[in-house]
Amino acid sequence: MPWENFKEEEFACKHCGKNGISHELINKLQSLRTELGFPFIITSGYRCEEHPIEARKKTPGTHAEGLAADVYVRGSKALNIVSRAKDYGFTGVGVNQKGDARFIHLDISEEKQDRPRPHIWSYWWTTLFYFGTRLSLSFMFLLYTASAQTLLMSKGLKYWLIKQEKKYLHATLPNKTCI
Ligand SMILES: [Zn+2]
């Protein structure tokens, strides 16, 4: 299905490329985007259950159901999205407006156990998570480099660390293909 301002690929899982995004979700995003008139940078759309963020949860969330997208946005644009979201059929609005990883989460989920709808919330863990992951990976890499000459740490660990860092970056950076 063609959309004026979105490509389905923008919503693919950044961990494996699988794409289970709902077309209804993109339809609603397109309508809202058309009204607001500025680009929506999608930082996260569909996330498979093995995606690092979903894997941490007790039960996979709306992203794993293909019903949610995070839009990288701040300031007055973020306020415009939040103000208009309900009128365009979004039932879940998550607000993260602290630090570098600012975004508005929009989803079209129905009410479920432990998932009230319509609902708005803010994230308390994201800043901690983003910076925490970054910091601990850097620290582990430092440790690895410091002890690289010993037999205490394997080459395998180095590649594991690099893989984790890549995964982390893919999971958090905005897509560049935004229209
Ligand atoms: Zn995946």
Residues whose N, C-alpha, C, O or C-beta is under 5 A from the ligand:
A	BS01	ZN	C13 H15 C16 G17 C48 H51
